[in-house]
Amino acid sequence: MKNIISTLALLLAFMLPAYSQVDKEQFALAISKADEANIEKLKAYIWKRKSDVSIDGQVKLTTITEFSFDDQGKLQAKVVDAESSVKQKPGVRGRVQQNAAEDKAEYVQKALELSMAYTFMTKGQLLDFFSKASVSEKDGKLEAIAENVYVQGDKLTIWVDKKTNLYTKKVFSSLLGKDPIDGEINFEKFSSGVNHGTTTIINMPAQKMRIDAKNQDYSQRIN
């Protein structure tokens, strides 16, 4: 009898990882399918993102970026407004200040672009993520965590509503050049059920910078 129990236990030990892997693949395909269908619906919208850039805790720059999908289905971003709270200095100091401001603006733009890469993932990127991820379930949500998603050492955690297979939140840590960067992306649904990003927080400690971004003014395109 003991031998039978031991044999069954051994069989289960070999079988459980296989079942777990199948479940993970099924989750990945289901989430990828739901995300793809949701993106198709989101293509009917245009929206704006307001980004407040803080340095040492004080807002120094606010930008407004407009988003829309082009005819090829690619997401396009266009900065339509920018306002700085920093007063322009005169003469040479002003030119030095302007150069420094342009460098900061470029750094901010790269940080926002990086956050978008974690926000909108292709089917291939999503399936690759889940192939590396550990998946658990709690309170009706699936939590998937993986490292080395885009670059060596980065980490991404995704929370998904199990009923809809749509994102509720993403948290990432990565590198911007050699600088550490981390961010949080939150999602909500319209009454129509279309899932969309709402807020993004990005921390860039090497530059003592933080971005608080909010997507707003969603409207359906008129063809």
Secondary structure, DSSP 8 states (H G I E B T S, - for coil): -HHHHHHHHHHHHHHHHHHHHHHHHHHHHHHHHHHHHHHHHHTTEEEEEEEEEEETTEEEEEEEEEEEE-TTS-EEEEEEEEEE-S----HHHHHHHHHHHHHHHHHHHHHHHHHHHHHS--HHHHHHHHHH-EEEEETTEEEEEEESSSSTT-EEEEEEETTTTEEEEEEEEEEETTEEEEEEEEEEE-TT--EEEEEEEEEEGGGTEEEEEEEEEEEE---
